[in-house]
Amino acid sequence: MKILDRFSLRGRIALVTAGAGPQFGSSLSEGLAEAGATVITASRSLETNLEFARKMRDSGWDAHGLQVDICDAGSIQKLREEILRQFGRLDILVNSALARDGHAGGLADQTAEQCLRSAAGDFAGLFEMCNAFLPDMVERRKGCVINISSIYGVVSNDPGLYAGTTMKQPPTYNFVKAGMVNFTRYLACYYGKMGIRANCISPGGYFNNQPQPFLERYCERVPVGRMLENDDIKGAVVFLASDASEYVNGHNLMVDGGWTCL
């Protein structure tokens, strides 16, 4: 097979949690769809996912919207049943969703309730998503799990970036993202011989109209001189989901403009 053909995802069924989101999620979904995959997005808002899927189909891609609450194990099981009913299988699982209401404020602002909410979605939800879909992949001896971590799962954030702004980096975010990287390695080691590959993507800071002092400091520090944009993460997810990365397993791919090499 020629190398460009190995990047094709034609005939693959992919699920992206929070895949209709305005930041990483939509970029991940678009990249997979552009490579030929049938893409399913799912989050708490069914309306958002249906509307995003409609726009994707208007662009000529095969996309569908479903609903899931990653903090609810029953909701995850319903999602699994619906995907198997509609599509018969799942080839690519992209875990991109976070329990966002569990990540707010700095350490002094965090409450026990927020931490528990984060644990219910970001840890238990991640585990439940894998538990729901991995058995079917194992039965077919083929599948791919891609977890979306962050540079802050590998290095600490620099508090100086936020000076002069109201921005704060919640410690639960760093905690969750670091755990996700090593959980990916666990999946890779445990399921590799069963035909399942598990890899991680750790993006750098995503441009989201942040305050100017933050933007200036961030862009000055990162070697490529800018923040991550929509198209920057598409190639990474297509590579890890495709046969082009058939021998890549347990890897954490840094898509950070060189941030972590400093």
Residue frames relative to the residue before (quaternion, step in Angstrom):
aa qw qx qy qz dx dy dz
M 1.0000 0.0000 0.0000 0.0000 0.00 0.00 0.00
K 0.4568 -0.6849 0.4930 0.2816 3.58 -0.89 0.93
I 0.6551 -0.5815 0.3165 0.3642 3.54 -1.08 0.78
L 0.6691 0.4943 -0.3264 0.4488 3.62 0.87 -0.81
D 0.6103 0.5493 -0.3462 0.4538 3.58 1.13 -0.61
R 0.6267 0.5554 -0.3408 0.4275 3.58 1.11 -0.60
F 0.6322 0.5168 -0.3343 0.4707 3.59 1.24 -0.30
S 0.5212 0.6560 -0.4120 0.3580 3.59 1.22 -0.26
L 0.1916 -0.7763 0.5926 0.0975 3.56 -1.09 0.82
R 0.2564 0.7834 -0.5264 0.2085 3.57 1.17 0.48
G 0.8041 0.2587 -0.2130 0.4910 3.55 -0.93 0.95
R 0.5994 0.5586 -0.3648 0.4423 3.62 1.26 -0.09
I 0.2746 -0.7287 0.6068 0.1593 3.55 -1.19 0.70
A 0.0336 -0.8248 0.5633 -0.0349 3.58 -0.62 1.14
L 0.1609 -0.7537 0.6307 0.0906 3.55 -1.11 0.81
V 0.0542 -0.7720 0.6331 0.0178 3.57 -0.94 0.96
T 0.2614 -0.7518 0.5794 0.1757 3.59 -0.53 1.10
A 0.8015 0.1045 -0.1716 0.5632 3.55 -0.93 1.00
G 0.3096 0.8124 -0.4451 0.2144 3.55 1.20 0.58
A 0.6508 0.4618 -0.3337 0.5018 3.57 1.27 0.05
G 0.4040 0.7495 -0.4441 0.2789 3.56 1.30 0.09
P 0.5920 -0.6277 0.3834 0.3293 3.58 -1.13 0.62
Q 0.7116 0.4177 -0.2722 0.4950 3.61 1.16 -0.32
F 0.8572 0.0516 -0.0426 0.5106 3.61 -0.65 -1.03
G 0.6299 0.6040 -0.3490 0.3415 3.56 0.87 -0.96
S 0.7087 0.4525 -0.2776 0.4647 3.57 0.73 -1.02
S 0.6263 0.5351 -0.3415 0.4525 3.60 1.04 -0.69
L 0.6355 0.5229 -0.3196 0.4696 3.57 1.01 -0.83
S 0.6711 0.5018 -0.2953 0.4589 3.57 0.88 -0.96
E 0.6666 0.5035 -0.3082 0.4551 3.56 0.89 -0.90
G 0.6473 0.5290 -0.3263 0.4413 3.57 0.93 -0.84
L 0.6700 0.4916 -0.2957 0.4711 3.59 0.91 -0.90
A 0.6640 0.5022 -0.3050 0.4625 3.57 0.97 -0.87
E 0.6480 0.5210 -0.3193 0.4546 3.59 0.96 -0.83
A 0.6747 0.4695 -0.2905 0.4899 3.58 1.17 -0.55
G 0.6818 -0.5418 0.2653 0.4138 3.58 1.28 0.16
A 0.5169 0.6633 -0.4172 0.3447 3.60 1.22 -0.11
T 0.4151 -0.5963 0.6089 0.3182 3.50 -1.36 0.34
V 0.1266 -0.8377 0.5310 0.0166 3.57 -0.47 1.21
I 0.1216 -0.7544 0.6433 0.0468 3.53 -1.00 0.98
T 0.1080 -0.7693 0.6247 0.0787 3.57 -0.86 0.92
A 0.0007 -0.8082 0.5881 -0.0307 3.58 -1.07 0.71
S 0.1865 0.7310 -0.6425 0.1342 3.52 -1.08 0.87
R 0.7518 -0.3996 0.2531 0.4593 3.58 -1.24 -0.12
S 0.7192 0.4150 -0.2489 0.4986 3.60 1.06 -0.66
L 0.2898 -0.7689 0.5471 0.1597 3.58 -0.31 1.22
E 0.6239 0.5643 -0.3359 0.4236 3.58 0.97 -0.84
T 0.6501 0.5175 -0.3152 0.4585 3.58 0.95 -0.90
N 0.6901 0.4854 -0.2837 0.4557 3.57 0.91 -0.89
L 0.6419 0.5137 -0.3285 0.4649 3.59 1.01 -0.75
E 0.6608 0.5017 -0.3074 0.4660 3.57 0.99 -0.82
F 0.6411 0.5117 -0.3220 0.4727 3.59 0.98 -0.81
A 0.6533 0.5118 -0.3131 0.4618 3.58 0.95 -0.88
R 0.6238 0.5367 -0.3434 0.4527 3.58 1.01 -0.75
K 0.6627 0.4975 -0.3031 0.4705 3.58 0.93 -0.89
M 0.6290 0.5264 -0.3337 0.4646 3.58 1.03 -0.75
R 0.6670 0.4918 -0.3077 0.4675 3.59 0.91 -0.86
D 0.6053 0.5534 -0.3480 0.4542 3.58 1.09 -0.67
S 0.6803 0.4586 -0.2740 0.5018 3.57 1.22 -0.54
G 0.6243 -0.5867 0.3235 0.4018 3.56 1.29 0.12
W 0.5828 0.5842 -0.3728 0.4244 3.59 1.25 0.16
D 0.4578 -0.6661 0.5195 0.2771 3.55 -1.24 0.49
A 0.1935 0.7990 -0.5338 0.1979 3.58 -0.19 1.28
H 0.0816 -0.7874 0.6109 -0.0064 3.52 -1.17 0.76
G 0.2442 -0.7803 0.5616 0.1267 3.57 -1.09 0.70
L 0.0024 -0.7785 0.6272 -0.0240 3.55 -0.96 0.95
Q 0.4511 -0.6881 0.5103 0.2502 3.56 -1.32 0.07
V 0.1583 0.7609 -0.6242 0.0794 3.55 -1.16 0.70
D 0.1745 -0.7207 0.6580 0.1313 3.52 -1.24 0.61
I 0.3193 -0.7950 0.4800 0.1890 3.58 -0.32 1.22
C 0.6002 0.5411 -0.3649 0.4624 3.58 1.28 -0.09
D 0.7029 0.4213 -0.2264 0.5265 3.58 1.32 -0.14
A 0.3619 -0.7609 0.4969 0.2077 3.59 -0.38 1.23
G 0.6313 0.5388 -0.3353 0.4458 3.58 1.03 -0.72
S 0.6334 0.5260 -0.3225 0.4670 3.56 1.04 -0.76
I 0.6396 0.5227 -0.3221 0.4625 3.58 1.01 -0.78
Q 0.6547 0.5021 -0.3140 0.4696 3.58 0.97 -0.81
K 0.6247 0.5246 -0.3366 0.4704 3.60 1.04 -0.71
L 0.6244 0.5307 -0.3342 0.4656 3.57 1.04 -0.78
R 0.6370 0.5287 -0.3226 0.4590 3.58 0.92 -0.89
E 0.6797 0.4977 -0.2942 0.4514 3.56 0.82 -0.99
E 0.6693 0.5014 -0.3030 0.4569 3.57 0.97 -0.84
I 0.6445 0.5104 -0.3252 0.4672 3.59 0.99 -0.78
L 0.6674 0.4840 -0.3077 0.4750 3.59 0.91 -0.84
R 0.6373 0.5261 -0.3308 0.4557 3.59 1.05 -0.71
Q 0.7489 0.4176 -0.2233 0.4636 3.57 0.86 -0.96
F 0.8309 0.2451 -0.0701 0.4947 3.55 0.91 -0.97
G 0.4855 -0.7196 0.3923 0.3041 3.58 1.25 -0.19
R 0.7972 -0.0567 0.0630 0.5977 3.58 1.18 -0.47
L 0.2151 -0.7213 0.6228 0.2134 3.54 -1.36 -0.06
D 0.2460 -0.7963 0.5412 0.1116 3.58 -0.80 1.05
I 0.8023 0.1638 -0.0296 0.5732 3.56 1.02 -0.88
L 0.0671 -0.7841 0.6168 0.0141 3.56 -0.76 1.08
V 0.0551 -0.7890 0.6119 -0.0031 3.57 -0.66 1.16
N 0.1740 -0.7951 0.5780 0.0592 3.56 -0.49 1.25
S 0.0771 0.8298 -0.5399 0.1180 3.54 -0.14 1.35
A 0.5918 0.6216 -0.3577 0.3681 3.59 1.20 -0.48
L 0.1037 -0.7476 0.6521 0.0715 3.51 -1.29 0.61
A 0.4596 -0.6111 0.5509 0.3344 3.55 -1.26 0.40
R 0.2330 -0.8518 0.4490 0.1359 3.55 0.42 1.28
D 0.6631 0.5093 -0.3268 0.4405 3.59 1.02 -0.71
G 0.6005 0.5412 -0.3676 0.4597 3.57 1.29 0.05
H 0.7046 0.4010 -0.2341 0.5365 3.57 1.34 -0.08
A 0.3846 0.7039 -0.5142 0.3037 3.57 -0.05 1.26
G 0.8319 0.1935 -0.1618 0.4943 3.52 -0.95 0.95
G 0.5945 -0.5612 0.4419 0.3693 3.52 -1.37 0.05
L 0.7856 -0.3273 0.2220 0.4758 3.56 -1.29 -0.13
A 0.6910 0.4820 -0.2883 0.4550 3.59 0.87 -0.91
D 0.6749 0.4943 -0.2925 0.4632 3.60 1.20 -0.45
Q 0.5676 0.6253 -0.3823 0.3750 3.58 1.19 -0.42
T 0.2031 -0.7636 0.6021 0.1144 3.54 -1.05 0.83
A 0.6469 -0.5024 0.3946 0.4164 3.55 -1.27 0.33
E 0.6306 0.5472 -0.3326 0.4384 3.57 1.03 -0.76
Q 0.6418 0.5125 -0.3228 0.4704 3.58 1.01 -0.80
C 0.6495 0.5195 -0.3163 0.4564 3.57 0.94 -0.85
L 0.6633 0.4946 -0.3024 0.4732 3.57 0.99 -0.84
R 0.6243 0.5281 -0.3356 0.4676 3.57 1.07 -0.72
S 0.6338 0.5212 -0.3181 0.4748 3.54 1.02 -0.83
A 0.6616 0.5127 -0.3076 0.4526 3.59 0.91 -0.92
A 0.6481 0.5439 -0.3185 0.4274 3.57 0.99 -0.86
G 0.7640 0.3443 -0.1995 0.5079 3.58 1.00 -0.76
D 0.7594 0.4368 -0.2246 0.4267 3.52 0.65 -1.16
F 0.7401 0.3266 -0.2158 0.5469 3.59 1.12 -0.53
A 0.7355 0.3936 -0.2411 0.4960 3.57 0.52 -1.15
G 0.6528 0.5215 -0.3185 0.4477 3.58 0.98 -0.80
L 0.6375 0.5162 -0.3212 0.4732 3.57 0.99 -0.82
F 0.6596 0.5000 -0.3075 0.4695 3.58 0.91 -0.91
E 0.6759 0.5031 -0.2972 0.4492 3.58 0.92 -0.92
M 0.6048 0.5442 -0.3565 0.4592 3.59 1.05 -0.69
C 0.6788 0.4728 -0.2884 0.4821 3.57 0.92 -0.89
N 0.6501 0.5160 -0.3186 0.4578 3.59 0.95 -0.82
A 0.6539 0.5320 -0.3156 0.4357 3.56 1.08 -0.72
F 0.8169 0.3155 -0.1341 0.4639 3.59 0.83 -0.96
L 0.5740 0.6262 -0.3871 0.3584 3.61 1.08 -0.50
P 0.6272 0.5549 -0.3802 0.3927 3.68 0.82 -0.73
D 0.6625 0.4896 -0.3151 0.4712 3.60 0.96 -0.77
M 0.6274 0.5193 -0.3366 0.4728 3.58 1.07 -0.71
V 0.6462 0.5221 -0.3174 0.4572 3.56 0.97 -0.86
E 0.6327 0.5408 -0.3321 0.4437 3.56 0.98 -0.82
R 0.7232 0.3922 -0.2308 0.5195 3.59 1.07 -0.74
R 0.3223 -0.7817 0.4641 0.2639 3.55 1.39 -0.22
K 0.6987 0.3532 -0.3007 0.5446 3.55 0.97 0.91
G 0.3734 0.7081 -0.5408 0.2583 3.55 -0.87 0.97
C 0.2087 -0.7761 0.5891 0.0846 3.50 -1.29 0.37
V 0.0970 -0.7696 0.6302 0.0332 3.56 -0.91 1.00
I 0.0178 -0.7809 0.6243 -0.0119 3.56 -0.89 0.98
N 0.1361 -0.7951 0.5893 0.0446 3.56 -0.65 1.15
I 0.2918 -0.7645 0.5528 0.1578 3.56 -0.95 0.90
S 0.0814 -0.7984 0.5966 -0.0037 3.55 -0.40 1.29
S 0.4073 -0.6801 0.5465 0.2702 3.60 -0.98 -0.82
I 0.6255 -0.4848 0.4281 0.4364 3.55 -1.28 0.21
Y 0.6767 0.4963 -0.2940 0.4576 3.59 1.12 -0.65
G 0.5409 0.5284 -0.4327 0.4910 3.53 1.27 0.44
V 0.7061 0.4268 -0.2325 0.5150 3.56 1.34 -0.20
V 0.7821 0.0801 -0.0272 0.6174 3.57 1.04 -0.84
S 0.5490 -0.5911 0.4641 0.3658 3.54 -1.25 0.31
N 0.5287 -0.5980 0.4855 0.3565 3.53 -1.24 0.39
D 0.4199 -0.6811 0.5435 0.2539 3.55 -1.26 0.51
P 0.3712 -0.7621 0.4789 0.2281 3.64 -0.34 1.17
G 0.5895 0.6063 -0.3655 0.3890 3.57 1.11 -0.58
L 0.5598 0.6182 -0.3854 0.3950 3.58 1.18 -0.47
Y 0.7399 0.4514 -0.2103 0.4523 3.54 1.09 -0.78
A 0.4005 0.7306 -0.4731 0.2863 3.60 1.26 -0.05
G 0.8112 0.2442 -0.1990 0.4926 3.54 -0.96 0.90
T 0.6818 0.3939 -0.2869 0.5457 3.58 1.30 0.26
T 0.5036 -0.6205 0.4937 0.3429 3.56 -1.30 0.05
M 0.4291 0.7193 -0.4528 0.3058 3.59 1.27 0.09
K 0.0107 -0.7697 0.6384 -0.0028 3.56 -1.16 0.75
Q 0.3166 -0.7327 0.5693 0.1971 3.56 -1.09 0.74
P 0.3153 -0.7770 0.5074 0.1984 3.64 -0.41 1.13
P 0.4981 -0.6784 0.4459 0.3047 3.62 -0.87 0.84
T 0.5723 0.5862 -0.3984 0.4124 3.60 1.10 -0.51
Y 0.6070 0.5651 -0.3553 0.4312 3.60 1.07 -0.68
N 0.6649 0.4888 -0.3028 0.4768 3.60 0.86 -0.92
F 0.6477 0.5420 -0.3057 0.4397 3.55 0.97 -0.94
V 0.6785 0.4923 -0.2777 0.4692 3.55 0.91 -1.00
K 0.7121 0.4818 -0.2777 0.4286 3.58 0.76 -1.02
A 0.6264 0.5131 -0.3423 0.4765 3.60 1.06 -0.65
G 0.6533 0.5140 -0.3119 0.4601 3.58 0.97 -0.83
M 0.6217 0.5598 -0.3361 0.4326 3.56 1.05 -0.75
V 0.6265 0.5428 -0.3425 0.4423 3.59 0.99 -0.77
N 0.7318 0.4169 -0.2579 0.4735 3.58 0.81 -0.92
F 0.5777 0.5527 -0.3761 0.4683 3.58 1.16 -0.49
T 0.6044 0.5491 -0.3472 0.4612 3.58 1.08 -0.69
R 0.6487 0.5090 -0.3164 0.4691 3.57 0.98 -0.81
Y 0.6053 0.5486 -0.3446 0.4626 3.56 1.07 -0.74
L 0.6674 0.4978 -0.3040 0.4630 3.58 0.84 -0.97
A 0.6460 0.5421 -0.3179 0.4334 3.56 0.95 -0.92
C 0.7029 0.4654 -0.2651 0.4681 3.57 0.91 -0.92
Y 0.7126 0.4753 -0.2651 0.4428 3.55 0.91 -0.90
Y 0.8035 0.3184 -0.1392 0.4833 3.58 0.92 -0.90
G 0.4167 0.7442 -0.4538 0.2582 3.59 1.23 -0.15
K 0.7087 0.4489 -0.2622 0.4769 3.58 0.89 -0.90
M 0.6421 0.5005 -0.3245 0.4816 3.58 1.30 -0.11
G 0.6364 -0.5765 0.3114 0.4071 3.55 1.27 0.30
I 0.6080 0.5460 -0.3507 0.4573 3.57 1.29 0.19
R 0.1695 -0.7584 0.6206 0.1047 3.55 -0.98 0.89
A 0.0725 -0.7820 0.6180 0.0360 3.58 -1.05 0.79
N 0.0739 0.7894 -0.6030 0.0876 3.54 -0.82 1.05
C 0.3290 -0.7410 0.5640 0.1566 3.51 -1.32 0.35
I 0.1682 -0.7359 0.6415 0.1364 3.54 -1.24 0.54
S 0.0963 -0.7875 0.6074 0.0402 3.58 -0.86 0.98
P 0.1576 -0.8207 0.5444 0.0727 3.58 -0.12 1.27
G 0.4669 -0.6254 0.5423 0.3112 3.51 -1.32 0.36
G 0.7757 -0.3468 0.2491 0.4646 3.55 -1.30 -0.23
Y 0.2966 -0.7668 0.5531 0.1346 3.54 -0.86 1.07
F 0.4499 -0.6911 0.4905 0.2817 3.58 -0.82 0.96
N 0.1210 0.7973 -0.5753 0.1365 3.56 -0.66 1.15
N 0.6116 -0.5802 0.3307 0.4243 3.56 1.05 0.88
Q 0.1468 0.8052 -0.5523 0.1580 3.56 0.91 0.95
P 0.6785 -0.4730 0.3508 0.4392 3.60 -1.23 0.28
Q 0.6235 -0.6030 0.3591 0.3445 3.55 -1.02 0.84
P 0.6364 0.5210 -0.3660 0.4354 3.68 0.87 -0.73
F 0.6450 0.5085 -0.3184 0.4733 3.58 1.02 -0.79
L 0.6602 0.5210 -0.3142 0.4404 3.59 0.85 -0.95
E 0.6655 0.5098 -0.3087 0.4494 3.57 0.89 -0.90
R 0.6777 0.4837 -0.2954 0.4686 3.60 0.90 -0.90
Y 0.6590 0.5154 -0.3192 0.4451 3.56 0.91 -0.89
C 0.7060 0.4711 -0.2726 0.4531 3.57 0.79 -1.02
E 0.6173 0.5321 -0.3423 0.4677 3.58 1.13 -0.56
R 0.7030 0.4829 -0.2663 0.4491 3.57 1.02 -0.80
V 0.6954 0.4766 -0.2979 0.4479 3.61 0.90 -0.87
P 0.5597 -0.6642 0.3755 0.3233 3.63 -0.80 0.96
V 0.7110 0.4341 -0.2952 0.4679 3.64 0.94 -0.68
G 0.4997 -0.7317 0.3720 0.2766 3.58 1.27 0.04
R 0.7586 0.2646 -0.2020 0.5600 3.60 1.15 0.36
M 0.5416 -0.5991 0.4763 0.3476 3.53 -1.34 0.18
L 0.6366 -0.5311 0.3998 0.3908 3.55 -1.29 0.32
E 0.1444 -0.7825 0.6024 0.0634 3.57 -1.06 0.83
N 0.7878 -0.3966 0.2036 0.4249 3.56 -1.32 0.33
D 0.7404 0.4441 -0.2533 0.4364 3.58 0.71 -1.03
D 0.5562 0.6664 -0.3816 0.3177 3.59 1.15 -0.49
I 0.7387 0.4220 -0.2344 0.4705 3.59 1.05 -0.66
K 0.4949 0.6948 -0.4178 0.3128 3.58 1.23 -0.32
G 0.6774 0.5046 -0.3029 0.4413 3.56 0.85 -0.94
A 0.6324 0.5510 -0.3343 0.4298 3.57 1.04 -0.77
V 0.7061 0.4540 -0.2836 0.4635 3.59 0.83 -0.94
V 0.6288 0.5181 -0.3458 0.4654 3.60 1.03 -0.68
F 0.6301 0.5371 -0.3318 0.4521 3.58 0.96 -0.84
L 0.7327 0.4364 -0.2527 0.4569 3.59 0.74 -1.02
A 0.6719 0.4901 -0.3016 0.4662 3.59 1.14 -0.52
S 0.7015 0.5052 -0.2491 0.4367 3.57 1.18 -0.57
D 0.6557 -0.5051 0.3951 0.3984 3.54 -1.36 0.12
A 0.4899 0.6523 -0.4371 0.3788 3.59 1.25 -0.14
S 0.7439 0.3263 -0.1981 0.5486 3.59 1.21 -0.48
E 0.1585 0.8542 -0.4848 0.1010 3.56 1.19 0.58
Y 0.7525 0.3381 -0.1984 0.5292 3.62 1.11 -0.59
V 0.5304 0.5832 -0.4235 0.4464 3.59 1.22 0.44
N 0.1679 0.7877 -0.5639 0.1826 3.55 -0.53 1.20
G 0.8202 0.1977 -0.1650 0.5109 3.58 -0.85 0.98
H 0.4954 0.6802 -0.4090 0.3531 3.57 1.26 0.30
N 0.2249 -0.7305 0.6263 0.1532 3.56 -1.19 0.63
L 0.1725 -0.8238 0.5371 0.0554 3.55 -0.20 1.33
M 0.2567 -0.7767 0.5618 0.1235 3.56 -0.58 1.19
V 0.0194 -0.7661 0.6421 -0.0221 3.56 -0.73 1.13
D 0.3299 0.8008 -0.4004 0.2994 3.50 0.68 1.23
G 0.5187 -0.6695 0.4053 0.3442 3.58 1.22 0.28
G 0.6749 -0.4967 0.2842 0.4658 3.57 1.26 0.37
W 0.3139 0.7898 -0.4837 0.2092 3.61 1.27 0.10
T 0.7677 0.3954 -0.2084 0.4592 3.59 0.76 -1.05
C 0.6017 0.5506 -0.3953 0.4225 3.62 1.16 0.03
L 0.5323 0.6292 -0.4122 0.3883 3.59 1.25 -0.06
